[in-house]
């Protein structure tokens, strides 16, 4: 089981590094699979690990705030009030917040894929003047992901819907990586959107 997990992570990072390189340095794969770049994959994994650790603090703070919001709502409306609506609000708050913070601090990932070193603080500083755009992208990514989340949690006994949810989740992950790559290109490399 652990071996499968590690293999999935390595393949996922391999594809993501290839995607970043395809967009940022126009590296075209020689086949259906991206070019294997073991050193960049290791660097990308290390950057992702530290960014994941850094994401724990905002995730905990936002989660506590959302739980407090839901608790206050339950005290006023009772526990059986608008549960689906509150779940959607909770998902939007958590999802958009996590997406916002991750987009702000994750420029080290596309940088690692093009053999550049960038730290979390530098990423945070570089994105400071683009907060409105990043908030908008975070909300859109979250709104796109919520239906997939519903499929994954509501239909756990339906194999076809689970598979559909997993495929849609992978596509949304690719969309998120594309947004990050685009933001990096526009903000860090001064590229223009075309």
KOLLUM-939632 format. One line per 4 residues: number of its first residue (from 1); their letters; for each residue y, z, x of N, C-alpha, C, O, CB. Coordinates in steps of 0.2 Angstrom, whole numbers. Each point is the difference from the previous one (the first is absolute). Glycine has a CB too. Layout:
N
NUM> A> Y,Z,X,Y,Z,X,Y,Z,X,Y,Z,X,Y,Z,X  ... .
This chain:
194
1> XXXX> -6,0,4,6,0,-4,6,0,4,5,-4,-1,-11,10,-8  6,-2,14,6,0,5,1,-6,4,6,-2,1,-8,14,0  -4,-15,1,1,-6,3,3,-6,-4,4,-4,2,-15,7,5  9,-3,-14,2,-5,-4,8,1,-1,4,-5,0,-15,5,-6 .
5> XXXX> 13,6,6,7,2,-1,4,-3,6,5,-3,-1,-8,13,-6  0,-8,13,4,-2,6,0,-8,0,5,-3,2,-9,14,4  -1,-14,-7,-1,-8,0,6,-2,-5,3,-5,1,-16,5,2  13,3,-9,5,-3,-5,7,1,3,4,-4,-1,-12,7,-9 .
9> XXXX> 9,3,13,7,1,3,2,-5,5,5,-3,0,-6,15,-3  -4,-13,8,1,-5,5,1,-7,-3,5,-4,2,-12,11,6  3,-9,-13,1,-7,-3,7,0,-3,3,-5,0,-16,3,-1  15,7,-3,6,0,-3,6,-1,4,4,-4,-1,-9,11,-8 .
13> XXXX> 5,-3,15,5,0,5,0,-7,3,6,-3,1,-6,16,1  -6,-16,-1,0,-6,4,4,-5,-5,3,-4,3,-14,7,3  9,-3,-12,3,-5,-5,8,1,0,4,-4,0,-15,4,-7  13,7,6,7,1,0,4,-2,6,5,-3,-1,-8,13,-7 .
17> XXXX> 0,-8,14,3,-2,6,1,-8,0,5,-3,2,-10,13,4  0,-14,-8,0,-7,0,5,-2,-5,4,-5,1,-16,4,2  13,4,-9,5,-2,-5,7,1,3,5,-4,0,-13,7,-9  9,3,12,7,1,4,1,-5,5,6,-3,0,-7,15,-2 .
21> XXXX> -4,-14,6,1,-5,5,2,-7,-3,3,-4,3,-11,11,5  4,-8,-13,1,-7,-4,7,0,-2,3,-6,1,-15,6,-5  15,5,1,7,0,-2,5,0,5,5,-4,0,-9,9,-11  3,0,16,5,1,5,0,-4,6,6,-2,2,-6,13,-6 .
25> XXXX> -5,-13,6,-1,-5,6,-3,-6,-1,-2,-4,4,2,14,3  -1,-12,-14,-3,-6,-2,-7,-1,3,-1,-6,2,13,2,-4  -16,9,4,-6,-1,3,-5,-2,-6,-2,3,-5,4,5,14  -5,-14,-8,-5,-3,-5,-7,2,2,-2,-1,6,10,-8,-9 .
29> XXXX> -12,11,-1,-7,2,1,-4,-7,2,2,-5,-2,-2,15,-5  -5,-9,11,-4,-6,2,-5,-1,-5,-3,-6,0,5,9,12  -4,2,-17,-5,-1,-5,3,3,-6,6,1,-1,-16,-2,9  5,4,-12,2,3,-6,2,7,2,4,4,-4,-12,-10,-3 .
33> XXXX> 6,9,12,2,7,3,6,-1,5,0,-4,4,-12,8,-6  16,1,2,5,1,5,-3,0,7,-6,2,1,14,4,-9  -4,-7,13,-2,1,7,-1,7,1,4,4,-2,2,-14,6  -12,12,0,-1,7,1,4,2,6,0,-3,5,-12,2,-9 .
37> XXXX> 16,6,3,4,3,5,-1,8,0,3,4,-3,6,-13,1  -14,11,6,-3,7,0,6,5,2,0,5,-3,-12,-10,5  15,3,3,6,5,2,5,1,-5,2,5,-1,-4,-9,13  4,-2,-15,5,1,-6,-3,4,-6,4,4,-3,2,-15,7 .
41> XXXX> -12,10,-5,-3,4,-6,0,7,2,1,4,-4,-9,-14,1  6,12,9,0,7,2,7,3,0,1,5,-3,-11,-7,10  15,-2,-5,7,2,0,2,1,-7,4,5,-2,-1,-11,13  -5,1,-16,2,1,-7,-3,6,-3,4,3,-4,-3,-16,4 .
45> XXXX> -7,14,1,-4,6,-2,4,6,2,1,5,-4,-12,-11,4  13,7,6,3,6,2,7,1,-3,2,5,-2,-8,-6,13  10,-5,-12,6,1,-3,-1,2,-7,4,4,-3,1,-13,10  -10,6,-11,-1,1,-7,-2,8,-1,2,3,-4,-6,-15,2 .
49> XXXX> 0,14,7,-2,7,0,6,5,0,0,5,-4,-11,-8,10  15,2,-1,6,4,0,5,-1,-6,3,5,-2,-4,-5,15  2,-6,-15,4,-1,-6,-3,4,-6,3,3,-4,1,-14,9  -11,10,-5,-3,4,-6,1,8,1,1,3,-6,-10,-12,5 .
53> XXXX> 9,11,7,1,7,0,7,2,-2,2,5,-3,-10,-4,13  13,-5,-8,7,1,-1,1,-1,-8,5,3,-3,-2,-7,14  -7,0,-14,1,0,-8,-3,6,-3,2,0,-6,-3,-13,7  -2,17,2,-3,6,-4,6,4,-2,0,3,-6,-10,-3,13 .
57> XXXX> 15,1,-4,6,5,-2,3,-3,-6,1,4,-5,1,0,17  1,-10,-12,3,-3,-6,-5,0,-6,2,1,-6,6,-7,13  -14,5,-6,-5,-1,-5,-1,7,-3,0,1,-6,-6,-10,11  5,14,-1,0,7,-3,6,2,-4,-1,3,-5,-7,0,15 .
61> XXXX> 14,-4,-7,6,2,-3,1,-4,-7,1,4,-5,4,-2,16  -6,-8,-11,0,-4,-6,-5,2,-5,2,1,-6,3,-10,12  -11,10,-4,-5,3,-5,1,6,-3,-1,1,-6,-7,-7,13  11,11,-3,2,7,-2,5,-1,-6,0,3,-5,-3,2,16 .
65> XXXX> 8,-9,-9,6,-2,-5,-3,-3,-6,2,2,-6,6,-3,15  -12,-4,-9,-3,-3,-6,-4,5,-4,0,0,-6,0,-11,12  -4,15,-2,-4,5,-4,4,5,-4,-1,2,-5,-8,-3,14  15,3,-5,5,5,-3,3,-4,-7,1,4,-5,1,2,17 .
69> XXXX> -1,-12,-11,3,-4,-6,-5,0,-5,2,1,-6,5,-8,14  -13,6,-7,-5,0,-5,-1,6,-3,-1,1,-6,-5,-10,12  6,15,-2,-1,6,-2,6,2,-5,-2,4,-5,-4,-1,15  12,-4,-8,6,1,-5,-1,-3,-6,2,2,-5,5,0,15 .
73> XXXX> -9,-9,-10,-1,-4,-6,-5,3,-4,0,1,-6,3,-11,12  -9,13,-3,-5,3,-4,2,6,-4,-2,2,-5,-6,-7,13  12,9,-4,3,6,-3,4,-1,-7,0,4,-4,0,1,16  4,-11,-12,4,-2,-5,-4,-3,-6,1,1,-6,8,-2,14 .
77> XXXX> -13,-4,-6,-4,-4,-5,-7,2,-1,-3,-3,-5,10,-7,9  -10,14,0,-7,2,-1,-4,-5,4,2,-5,2,0,9,-13  -8,-2,13,-4,-4,5,-3,-7,-3,-2,-4,4,-1,15,1  3,-12,-12,-2,-6,-2,5,-4,-3,-1,-5,-4,-9,11,1 .
81> XXXX> 16,-6,6,6,-4,-2,-1,-7,2,-6,-3,-2,13,12,3  -3,-12,2,0,-7,2,-4,-1,6,3,-2,5,8,-1,-11  -17,5,7,-4,0,6,0,-7,3,1,0,6,-8,9,-10  5,-14,1,0,-7,3,7,-2,3,1,-2,6,-10,-1,-13 .
85> XXXX> 14,5,3,7,-2,3,2,4,6,3,-2,4,0,-1,-16  -5,10,12,2,4,5,-5,-2,6,3,0,6,0,9,-14  -9,-11,7,-4,-2,6,3,-7,3,0,0,6,-10,5,-12  13,-9,2,3,-6,3,7,2,3,1,-3,6,-6,-4,-15 .
89> XXXX> 8,12,7,6,2,3,-1,3,7,3,-1,5,2,3,-16  -10,2,11,-3,4,6,-2,-6,5,2,1,6,-6,10,-13  0,-16,5,-2,-5,4,6,-4,3,0,-1,6,-11,0,-13  16,0,3,5,-4,2,4,4,6,2,-2,5,-1,-4,-16 .
93> XXXX> 0,13,9,4,4,5,-4,1,7,3,-2,5,2,8,-15  -11,-5,9,-4,1,6,-1,-7,4,2,0,6,-8,10,-11  4,-15,1,-1,-6,3,6,-3,4,0,-3,5,-8,1,-14  14,2,5,6,-3,3,3,4,6,2,-3,5,1,-1,-17 .
97> XXXX> -4,11,11,2,4,6,-4,-1,6,3,-1,6,1,9,-14  -11,-8,7,-4,-2,6,1,-7,3,1,-1,6,-9,9,-11  9,-13,0,2,-6,3,6,-1,3,1,-3,6,-7,-1,-15  11,8,7,7,0,3,-1,3,7,3,-3,5,3,4,-16 .
101> XXXX> -9,5,12,0,3,6,-4,-4,5,1,-1,6,0,12,-11  -7,-14,2,-4,-4,5,3,-6,2,0,-2,6,-10,6,-12  14,-8,2,4,-6,2,5,2,5,2,-4,5,-4,-1,-16  5,11,10,6,2,5,-3,2,7,3,-2,5,3,6,-15 .
105> XXXX> -12,-2,10,-2,3,7,-6,-5,3,-2,2,5,5,10,-9  -5,-17,1,-6,-4,2,2,-6,4,-5,-4,1,-1,8,-11  12,-5,12,1,-6,4,-4,0,7,0,-5,3,12,5,-8  -14,6,7,-5,0,6,-6,-4,-1,-3,-2,5,8,13,-2 .
109> XXXX> -7,-12,-9,-6,-4,-1,1,-8,1,-4,-2,4,0,11,-13  8,-12,6,1,-7,2,2,-1,7,-1,-5,3,4,2,-15  1,8,15,2,0,7,-6,0,4,0,-4,5,11,10,-8  -16,-1,2,-6,0,4,-4,-6,-1,-3,-2,5,3,14,-7 .
113> XXXX> 0,-16,-3,-4,-6,-1,4,-6,4,-4,-5,2,0,9,-13  10,-3,13,3,-5,4,2,3,7,4,-3,4,0,-3,-14  -8,11,12,0,3,7,7,3,2,2,-1,5,-11,-8,-2  12,12,-8,6,4,1,-1,7,-2,-4,2,-4,11,-12,2 .
117> XXXX> -4,15,5,0,7,-1,6,2,-4,5,-1,2,-12,3,8  5,1,-16,6,3,-4,-3,6,-3,-5,1,-2,10,-12,-1  0,16,4,-2,7,-3,3,1,-7,4,-4,-2,-4,8,14  -3,1,-15,2,2,-7,8,1,-1,3,-3,-4,-15,8,3 .
121> XXXX> 14,-2,6,8,2,-1,4,-7,1,5,-1,-4,-7,12,9  0,-15,-1,3,-7,1,0,-4,-7,5,-3,-2,-7,3,15  -4,0,-16,-1,-3,-6,4,3,-5,3,-4,-4,-15,1,7  12,9,-4,5,4,-5,7,-2,1,3,-1,-5,-11,10,5 .
125> XXXX> 10,-9,6,7,-2,2,2,-7,-2,5,-2,-3,-5,11,12  -5,-14,-7,1,-7,-1,1,-2,-8,3,-4,-2,-9,2,13  2,6,-15,0,-1,-7,5,4,-4,1,-1,-6,-13,-2,7  16,7,2,5,4,-3,5,-4,-5,1,2,-5,-2,6,15 .
129> XXXX> 3,-14,-7,5,-4,-4,-3,-4,-5,3,-4,-4,5,4,13  -15,0,-10,-3,-4,-5,-4,4,-5,-5,-2,-3,3,-7,12  5,15,-10,-4,5,-5,-1,-3,-7,-5,1,-3,10,8,10  1,-12,-10,-1,-3,-6,-5,-5,-1,-4,0,-5,16,2,4 .
133> XXXX> -12,-7,6,-6,-5,0,-7,3,0,-4,-2,-3,12,-6,8  -8,13,-1,-7,4,1,-2,4,-6,-6,0,-2,8,0,14  3,3,-15,-1,3,-7,-3,-5,-5,-5,1,-3,14,8,6  -5,-14,-3,-2,-6,-5,-7,-2,1,-4,-1,-4,16,-2,3 .
137> XXXX> -14,1,7,-6,-2,2,-6,5,-1,-5,-1,-2,10,-6,11  -3,14,-8,-5,5,-1,-1,1,-8,-6,1,-2,10,5,12  1,-7,-14,-1,1,-7,-5,-6,-2,-4,1,-4,15,5,2  -9,-12,4,-4,-6,-2,-7,0,2,-5,-1,-4,15,-6,5 .
141> XXXX> -11,9,5,-7,1,3,-4,5,-4,-6,0,-2,10,-3,13  -1,9,-13,-3,5,-4,-1,-2,-7,-6,1,-3,12,7,9  -2,-12,-9,-1,-3,-7,-6,-5,0,-3,0,-5,15,2,2  -12,-5,8,-6,-5,1,-7,4,1,-5,-2,-3,13,-7,8 .
145> XXXX> -7,14,-2,-7,4,2,-2,4,-6,-6,1,-1,9,-1,13  1,3,-16,-1,4,-6,-6,-3,-4,-5,4,-2,17,1,2  -12,-11,-2,-5,-3,-5,-7,0,4,-5,2,-3,13,-9,-3  -8,6,13,-6,0,3,-3,7,1,-6,1,-1,10,-11,8 .
149> XXXX> 1,15,-6,-2,7,0,-3,2,-7,-5,4,0,14,-2,8  -6,-4,-14,-3,1,-6,-7,-3,-1,-5,4,-2,16,-4,-3  -12,-6,8,-7,-3,0,-5,4,4,-5,2,-3,10,-13,1  -3,13,8,-4,4,4,-2,7,-3,-6,2,1,11,-8,9 .
153> XXXX> 0,9,-13,-2,7,-3,-3,0,-7,-4,4,-2,13,0,9  -7,-9,-11,-2,0,-7,-6,-3,-1,-4,2,-5,16,-3,2  -14,-4,7,-6,-4,-2,-5,1,6,-3,-4,3,9,-4,-9  -8,15,8,-4,1,6,-7,-1,-2,-4,-1,5,12,9,-1 .
157> XXXX> -10,-9,-10,-7,-2,-2,-1,-7,-1,-6,-2,-2,5,13,-3  6,-16,6,-1,-7,-1,0,-3,7,6,-1,3,-1,2,-15  -10,-4,15,-1,-3,6,5,-6,1,3,-1,5,-15,5,-4  12,-8,-6,5,-6,0,7,2,1,4,-3,4,-12,-4,-11 .
161> XXXX> 10,12,3,7,2,0,1,4,7,6,0,3,-5,1,-15  -6,3,15,1,3,6,1,-6,5,5,1,5,-12,9,-8  3,-15,3,1,-5,5,7,-4,-1,3,-1,5,-16,-1,-5  15,1,-6,7,-3,-1,5,5,3,5,-3,3,-9,-3,-14 .
165> XXXX> 3,12,10,5,5,2,0,0,8,6,0,3,-7,7,-13  -4,-8,13,-1,0,7,4,-6,3,3,0,5,-14,7,-5  9,-13,-3,3,-6,2,8,0,-1,3,-2,5,-14,-4,-8  13,8,-3,7,1,-1,3,5,5,6,-2,2,-8,-1,-14 .
169> XXXX> -1,8,14,2,5,4,1,-3,7,5,1,4,-10,8,-10  1,-13,8,0,-4,7,6,-5,0,3,0,5,-16,2,-4  14,-5,-7,5,-5,0,7,4,0,5,-3,3,-12,-5,-10  7,13,4,7,4,0,1,3,7,6,1,2,-8,2,-14 .
173> XXXX> -3,-1,15,0,2,7,3,-5,5,5,1,4,-14,7,-6  7,-15,1,2,-5,3,8,-1,-2,4,-2,5,-16,-4,-4  13,6,-7,7,0,-2,5,5,3,5,-1,3,-9,-3,-14  1,10,12,4,6,3,1,-2,8,5,1,2,-10,7,-11 .
177> XXXX> 0,-10,12,0,-2,7,5,-6,1,4,0,5,-16,4,-3  12,-9,-7,5,-5,0,7,2,0,5,-2,3,-14,-5,-8  10,12,0,7,3,-1,2,3,7,6,-1,2,-8,3,-15  -3,2,16,2,4,6,2,-6,6,4,1,3,-12,9,-7 .
181> XXXX> 4,-15,4,1,-5,5,6,-3,-1,4,-2,5,-16,0,-4  14,0,-7,6,-3,-2,6,4,2,5,-2,3,-11,-4,-12  6,13,7,5,4,2,1,1,7,6,0,3,-8,6,-13  -3,-6,14,0,0,7,3,-6,3,5,1,4,-15,6,-4 .
185> XXXX> 8,-13,-3,3,-6,3,8,0,-2,3,-2,5,-14,-4,-6  13,8,-5,7,-1,-2,4,5,4,5,-1,3,-9,-3,-14  1,11,11,4,5,3,0,0,8,5,1,3,-7,6,-14  -4,-7,13,-1,1,8,1,-7,4,3,1,5,-10,9,-8 .
189> XXXX> 5,-15,0,1,-6,3,5,-5,-2,1,-6,2,-13,7,0  16,2,-7,6,-4,-3,-2,-7,-2,4,-5,0,3,11,7  -13,-6,-10,-2,-7,-4,3,0,-6,2,5,-3,-13,-5,9  12,-6,-9,2,-1,-6,-5,-2,-5,-5,-4,2,16,0,3 .
193> XX> -11,6,-11,-5,-2,-5,1,-7,-2,6,-2,-1,-7,14,-3  -4,-16,3,0,-7,-2,-4,-1,-5,-1,-6,-3,4,3,14 .
